[in-house]
Amino acid sequence: MVNVFLTPSIAFGALGQYEDCDEIRTDAPSSAKVCDLIFDIGWILLIIAIAIAVLIIIIAGIQYMTAAGDENKVKNAKKTIINGLIGVAIVMLAYFAVNLVKEFILDRFALLLNTIV
């Protein structure tokens, strides 16, 4: 349970610290700041989405425990738990997919700019 409360502080501690943004060398000094801002927004959205999914799973767990043997309530609670887990998986896969694309595009862009300059 402590991990749920520490995760946002750990993640927010990483805001603004992206090595990939430092690789972009352009004449516009604001390009690295824009890059950092985009990644910060991504971190914040990831944390919010996972927090919501965890909250949904907790609420469904409470519904499951308080079902008192009613099969419809148990069925709905199980369905909600599975949907919450699927939501977490989708959010994590989307985040990893975006980072994978970012690595390819940003590395190629940085290489191209360093070659030109």
C-alpha positions in Angstrom: 0.0 0.0 0.0 2.9 2.3 0.7 4.1 1.8 -2.8 0.9 3.4 -4.2 1.6 6.6 -2.3 5.4 6.6 -3.2 5.0 6.0 -6.9 3.8 9.5 -7.8 6.6 11.1 -5.8 9.2 8.9 -7.5 7.8 9.5 -10.9 7.5 13.3 -10.4 11.0 13.3 -9.2 12.0 12.3 -12.7 10.2 15.1 -14.4 12.4 17.3 -16.6 15.3 14.8 -16.6 15.4 13.3 -20.1 18.7 12.5 -21.7 17.1 12.3 -25.1 16.1 16.0 -25.0 19.7 17.0 -24.4 20.7 15.3 -27.6 18.7 17.7 -29.7 21.0 20.5 -30.8 19.3 23.3 -32.6 19.7 27.0 -32.7 16.4 27.4 -30.9 17.1 27.2 -27.2 13.5 26.3 -26.4 13.5 23.0 -28.3 14.8 21.0 -25.3 12.2 22.7 -23.0 9.4 21.7 -25.3 10.8 18.2 -25.4 10.9 18.1 -21.6 7.4 19.4 -21.4 6.0 16.7 -23.7 7.7 14.0 -21.7 6.5 15.5 -18.4 2.9 15.6 -19.6 3.3 11.9 -20.6 4.5 11.0 -17.2 1.7 12.8 -15.5 -0.9 11.2 -17.7 0.6 7.8 -17.1 0.5 8.3 -13.3 -3.1 9.5 -13.4 -4.2 6.6 -15.6 -2.6 4.0 -13.4 -4.0 5.7 -10.2 -7.5 5.6 -11.7 -7.1 1.9 -12.7 -5.9 1.0 -9.2 -8.8 2.9 -7.7 -11.2 1.0 -9.9 -9.6 -2.3 -8.9 -9.8 -1.4 -5.2 -13.5 -0.4 -5.5 -14.2 -3.7 -7.4 -12.5 -5.6 -4.7 -14.7 -4.0 -2.0 -17.7 -4.8 -4.1 -16.6 -8.4 -4.4 -16.1 -8.7 -0.6 -19.5 -7.1 0.1 -21.4 -9.2 -2.4 -22.6 -11.5 0.3 -23.0 -14.4 -2.1 -25.1 -12.6 -4.7 -23.9 -14.1 -7.9 -24.7 -11.0 -10.0 -22.7 -8.7 -7.7 -19.8 -11.2 -7.7 -19.9 -11.5 -11.5 -19.9 -7.7 -11.9 -17.1 -7.2 -9.4 -14.9 -9.8 -11.2 -15.7 -8.2 -14.5 -14.7 -4.8 -13.1 -11.4 -6.2 -11.7 -10.6 -7.8 -15.1 -11.4 -4.6 -16.9 -9.2 -2.6 -14.5 -6.3 -5.0 -15.1 -6.8 -4.8 -18.9 -6.8 -1.0 -18.5 -3.5 -1.0 -16.7 -2.1 -3.3 -19.4 -3.3 -1.1 -22.2 -1.9 2.1 -20.5 1.5 0.4 -19.9 1.7 -1.0 -23.5 0.7 2.4 -24.9 3.4 4.1 -22.8 6.0 1.6 -23.9 5.0 1.9 -27.5 5.2 5.7 -27.4 8.7 5.5 -25.8 9.8 3.0 -28.4 8.7 5.3 -31.2 10.2 8.2 -29.4 13.6 6.5 -29.1 13.7 5.7 -32.9 12.4 9.1 -34.0 14.3 11.3 -31.5 17.6 9.4 -32.0 17.3 9.7 -35.7 16.4 13.4 -35.5 19.3 14.1 -33.1 21.7 12.2 -35.4 20.4 14.1 -38.4 20.8 17.5 -36.7 24.2 16.7 -35.4 25.3 15.6 -38.9 23.9 18.8 -40.5 25.4 21.1 -37.9 
